[in-house]
Amino acid sequence: QVMLVESGVVLVQSGGSLTLSCAASRLTSIYWTIGWFRQAPGKEREGISAISLSDNSTYYIDSVKGRLTISRDHAKDTVYLQMNNLKPEDTAVYFCNARWSIYDYWGQGTQVTVSS
């Protein structure tokens, strides 16, 4: 079974930056897509960025383009999400997700709070 372990700074001031990491284990195929989702209080979980392990292609939703960068360290089996110019509305629980075919795994989530 795939395991995803997230870590990162959990409290940052508005305008600041942080990097979340997602360490994955047992991803034996190159066809996995690793995504980052977030769920703000009272809102539905939304996908914000993803990277394909087969060709390193990336995806961002429009509202975060220019502020977020997703990347991977192949040797460490880790995917990173760098977030710049953070805003209070970025406050949410951030989840890492691994998806391929019928398989769908989630990390435990990391609370990120952006203070104004």
Backbone as CSV, one residue per row, in Angstrom:
resi,resn,N_x,N_y,N_z,CA_x,CA_y,CA_z,C_x,C_y,C_z
1,GLN,0.832,-1.185,0.000,0.000,0.000,0.000,0.875,1.246,0.000
2,VAL,0.475,2.225,-0.799,1.214,3.483,-0.871,1.008,4.266,0.412
3,MET,2.078,4.862,0.895,1.983,5.723,2.074,2.502,7.103,1.718
4,LEU,1.800,8.107,2.170,2.174,9.493,1.930,2.323,10.201,3.270
5,VAL,3.457,10.820,3.483,3.711,11.527,4.732,4.029,12.976,4.394
6,GLU,3.239,13.883,4.947,3.409,15.296,4.647,4.124,16.003,5.792
7,SER,4.776,17.058,5.469,5.385,17.900,6.484,5.566,19.291,5.906
8,GLY,5.694,20.237,6.783,5.914,21.601,6.344,5.603,22.586,7.444
9,VAL,5.962,23.826,7.190,5.673,24.909,8.145,4.178,25.085,8.262
10,VAL,3.675,25.287,9.447,2.235,25.330,9.634,1.693,26.713,9.945
11,LEU,2.553,27.660,10.266,2.099,29.007,10.572,3.010,30.004,9.883
12,VAL,2.416,30.889,9.093,3.203,31.857,8.357,2.421,33.156,8.248
13,GLN,3.131,34.259,8.144,2.476,35.557,8.021,2.072,35.825,6.575
14,SER,1.089,36.667,6.417,0.648,37.064,5.086,1.823,37.643,4.302
15,GLY,1.944,37.223,3.055,3.055,37.669,2.226,4.267,36.757,2.305
16,GLY,4.241,35.848,3.231,5.363,34.947,3.418,5.329,33.758,2.481
17,SER,6.275,32.852,2.695,6.395,31.664,1.848,6.538,30.415,2.708
18,LEU,6.210,29.301,2.132,6.429,28.028,2.807,6.555,26.936,1.758
19,THR,7.129,25.837,2.169,7.228,24.669,1.308,6.686,23.456,2.048
20,LEU,5.713,22.823,1.437,5.193,21.574,1.962,5.877,20.421,1.242
21,SER,6.078,19.338,1.949,6.673,18.170,1.310,5.779,16.956,1.504
22,CYS,5.840,16.067,0.542,5.060,14.838,0.580,6.005,13.694,0.243
23,ALA,6.355,12.912,1.237,7.240,11.774,1.028,6.390,10.548,0.742
24,ALA,6.634,9.946,-0.397,5.826,8.799,-0.817,6.627,7.520,-0.753
25,SER,5.961,6.451,-0.412,6.618,5.149,-0.399,5.791,4.174,-1.218
26,ARG,6.476,3.206,-1.809,5.855,2.122,-2.565,5.194,2.599,-3.857
27,LEU,5.685,3.673,-4.439,5.199,4.077,-5.759,6.048,3.358,-6.799
28,THR,5.652,2.171,-7.160,6.483,1.337,-8.011,6.238,1.583,-9.490
29,SER,5.283,2.423,-9.818,4.992,2.718,-11.215,5.276,4.181,-11.514
30,ILE,5.638,4.466,-12.766,5.892,5.856,-13.154,4.603,6.589,-13.498
31,TYR,3.490,5.885,-13.487,2.244,6.480,-13.959,1.409,7.155,-12.876
32,TRP,1.975,7.265,-11.697,1.275,7.970,-10.631,1.243,9.463,-10.905
33,THR,0.176,10.068,-10.485,0.075,11.522,-10.429,-0.017,11.918,-8.972
34,ILE,0.842,12.829,-8.555,0.829,13.320,-7.184,0.194,14.707,-7.194
35,GLY,-0.797,14.860,-6.380,-1.508,16.139,-6.339,-1.551,16.730,-4.949
36,TRP,-1.746,18.018,-4.904,-1.977,18.725,-3.650,-3.394,19.266,-3.659
37,PHE,-4.093,19.005,-2.569,-5.441,19.499,-2.371,-5.457,20.328,-1.098
38,ARG,-6.475,21.141,-0.966,-6.643,21.863,0.288,-8.117,21.981,0.611
39,GLN,-8.381,22.068,1.902,-9.750,22.225,2.361,-9.783,23.305,3.420
40,ALA,-10.403,24.403,3.065,-10.550,25.518,3.995,-11.775,25.286,4.865
41,PRO,-11.844,25.921,6.027,-12.994,25.742,6.914,-14.305,26.047,6.208
42,GLY,-15.229,25.107,6.278,-16.537,25.306,5.686,-16.600,25.180,4.185
43,LYS,-15.498,24.759,3.581,-15.470,24.635,2.117,-15.120,23.217,1.698
44,GLU,-15.390,22.905,0.451,-15.053,21.597,-0.064,-13.558,21.499,-0.371
45,ARG,-13.087,20.287,-0.366,-11.695,20.054,-0.729,-11.509,20.355,-2.216
46,GLU,-10.423,21.071,-2.532,-10.163,21.409,-3.925,-8.747,21.025,-4.305
47,GLY,-8.605,20.540,-5.517,-7.279,20.252,-6.036,-6.636,21.525,-6.531
48,ILE,-5.384,21.772,-6.172,-4.727,23.016,-6.542,-3.525,22.820,-7.448
49,SER,-2.905,21.667,-7.385,-1.717,21.444,-8.212,-1.452,19.956,-8.300
50,ALA,-0.758,19.553,-9.368,-0.417,18.149,-9.532,0.813,18.020,-10.425
51,ILE,1.482,16.880,-10.273,2.630,16.583,-11.111,2.566,15.122,-11.522
52,SER,2.856,14.889,-12.784,2.872,13.527,-13.298,4.275,12.949,-13.157
53,LEU,4.371,11.789,-12.571,5.687,11.177,-12.380,6.244,10.603,-13.682
54,SER,5.406,10.431,-14.686,5.891,9.864,-15.946,6.670,10.872,-16.774
55,ASP,6.250,12.144,-16.755,6.924,13.143,-17.590,7.141,14.479,-16.886
56,ASN,6.856,14.530,-15.587,7.038,15.745,-14.779,6.168,16.916,-15.252
57,SER,5.137,16.634,-16.018,4.230,17.717,-16.384,3.468,18.166,-15.142
58,THR,3.158,19.455,-15.101,2.532,20.025,-13.913,1.207,20.689,-14.252
59,TYR,0.426,20.869,-13.213,-0.905,21.469,-13.365,-1.160,22.376,-12.173
60,TYR,-1.784,23.529,-12.434,-2.170,24.452,-11.378,-3.559,25.004,-11.690
61,ILE,-4.325,25.223,-10.636,-5.584,25.922,-10.874,-5.269,27.411,-11.044
62,ASP,-6.155,28.093,-11.723,-5.889,29.490,-12.083,-5.626,30.377,-10.871
63,SER,-6.312,30.125,-9.788,-6.218,31.024,-8.630,-4.865,30.969,-7.932
64,VAL,-4.050,29.972,-8.222,-2.744,29.862,-7.566,-1.587,30.001,-8.538
65,LYS,-1.879,30.106,-9.820,-0.812,30.230,-10.812,0.044,31.444,-10.519
66,GLY,1.348,31.253,-10.599,2.278,32.336,-10.339,2.735,32.399,-8.894
67,ARG,1.997,31.751,-7.991,2.367,31.754,-6.575,2.828,30.393,-6.083
68,LEU,2.428,29.338,-6.777,2.764,27.988,-6.341,3.672,27.305,-7.362
69,THR,4.571,26.480,-6.843,5.421,25.656,-7.690,5.462,24.248,-7.122
70,ILE,5.093,23.291,-7.951,5.167,21.896,-7.540,6.404,21.286,-8.182
71,SER,7.113,20.462,-7.432,8.323,19.848,-7.944,8.519,18.505,-7.269
72,ARG,9.472,17.744,-7.769,9.733,16.449,-7.175,11.226,16.191,-7.102
73,ASP,11.587,15.398,-6.088,12.940,14.879,-5.966,12.820,13.381,-6.177
74,HIS,13.209,12.931,-7.355,13.020,11.527,-7.711,13.778,10.607,-6.756
75,ALA,14.986,11.002,-6.384,15.817,10.153,-5.528,15.208,9.975,-4.146
76,LYS,14.491,10.990,-3.675,13.904,10.933,-2.339,12.431,10.536,-2.370
77,ASP,11.886,10.313,-3.582,10.455,10.003,-3.699,9.613,11.033,-2.949
78,THR,9.963,12.276,-3.143,9.285,13.358,-2.433,8.813,14.422,-3.420
79,VAL,7.612,14.887,-3.197,7.038,15.972,-3.990,6.888,17.191,-3.087
80,TYR,7.240,18.337,-3.617,7.201,19.577,-2.848,6.172,20.543,-3.438
81,LEU,5.628,21.358,-2.573,4.756,22.437,-3.015,5.251,23.721,-2.365
82,GLN,5.869,24.567,-3.183,6.332,25.857,-2.685,5.246,26.896,-2.921
83,MET,4.949,27.627,-1.873,3.887,28.620,-1.942,4.458,29.981,-1.565
84,ASN,4.286,30.953,-2.422,4.799,32.304,-2.196,3.654,33.300,-2.067
85,ASN,3.978,34.444,-1.495,3.002,35.519,-1.348,1.691,34.988,-0.762
86,LEU,1.813,34.316,0.359,0.650,33.688,0.970,-0.351,34.717,1.464
87,LYS,-1.612,34.329,1.392,-2.701,35.197,1.807,-3.527,34.486,2.873
88,PRO,-4.244,35.248,3.683,-5.089,34.593,4.714,-6.052,33.569,4.115
89,GLU,-6.515,33.799,2.897,-7.436,32.848,2.265,-6.756,31.552,1.840
90,ASP,-5.440,31.470,1.973,-4.738,30.215,1.730,-4.781,29.306,2.961
91,THR,-5.307,29.821,4.054,-5.443,29.011,5.263,-6.344,27.822,4.997
92,ALA,-5.808,26.623,5.260,-6.551,25.389,4.972,-5.741,24.204,5.465
93,VAL,-6.367,23.045,5.433,-5.631,21.794,5.602,-5.194,21.349,4.211
94,TYR,-3.916,21.104,4.061,-3.358,20.714,2.767,-3.086,19.207,2.771
95,PHE,-3.542,18.561,1.714,-3.424,17.115,1.600,-2.612,16.752,0.357
96,CYS,-1.817,15.746,0.499,-1.102,15.160,-0.619,-1.916,13.954,-1.098
97,ASN,-1.941,13.740,-2.405,-2.723,12.651,-2.973,-1.918,11.941,-4.048
98,ALA,-1.996,10.629,-4.082,-1.362,9.831,-5.136,-2.458,9.068,-5.863
99,ARG,-2.472,9.204,-7.175,-3.567,8.609,-7.943,-3.037,7.943,-9.214
100,TRP,-3.537,6.736,-9.470,-3.207,6.022,-10.707,-4.231,4.922,-10.909
101,SER,-4.839,4.924,-12.037,-5.837,3.907,-12.377,-6.903,3.879,-11.286
102,ILE,-7.106,2.743,-10.656,-8.144,2.627,-9.622,-7.609,2.973,-8.243
103,TYR,-6.327,3.297,-8.167,-5.693,3.533,-6.877,-5.710,5.018,-6.524
104,ASP,-6.004,5.287,-5.251,-6.183,6.653,-4.788,-5.810,6.701,-3.315
105,TYR,-4.705,7.372,-2.995,-4.229,7.410,-1.618,-4.066,8.859,-1.160
106,TRP,-4.269,9.045,0.154,-4.192,10.384,0.735,-3.215,10.428,1.894
107,GLY,-2.569,11.574,2.031,-1.774,11.835,3.212,-2.673,12.255,4.355
108,GLN,-2.055,12.475,5.509,-2.833,12.762,6.718,-3.291,14.214,6.787
109,GLY,-2.721,15.067,5.974,-3.090,16.480,5.973,-2.214,17.309,6.891
110,THR,-1.951,18.526,6.472,-1.161,19.483,7.258,-1.919,20.793,7.342
111,GLN,-2.129,21.274,8.541,-2.824,22.543,8.720,-1.870,23.689,8.423
112,VAL,-2.250,24.533,7.500,-1.486,25.738,7.187,-2.339,26.941,7.562
113,THR,-1.777,27.805,8.375,-2.482,29.008,8.798,-1.686,30.232,8.390
114,VAL,-2.342,31.119,7.659,-1.701,32.353,7.221,-2.310,33.491,8.022
115,SER,-1.497,34.147,8.824,-1.996,35.241,9.658,-1.871,36.568,8.918
116,SER,-2.825,37.430,9.157,-2.830,38.731,8.473,-2.061,39.771,9.256
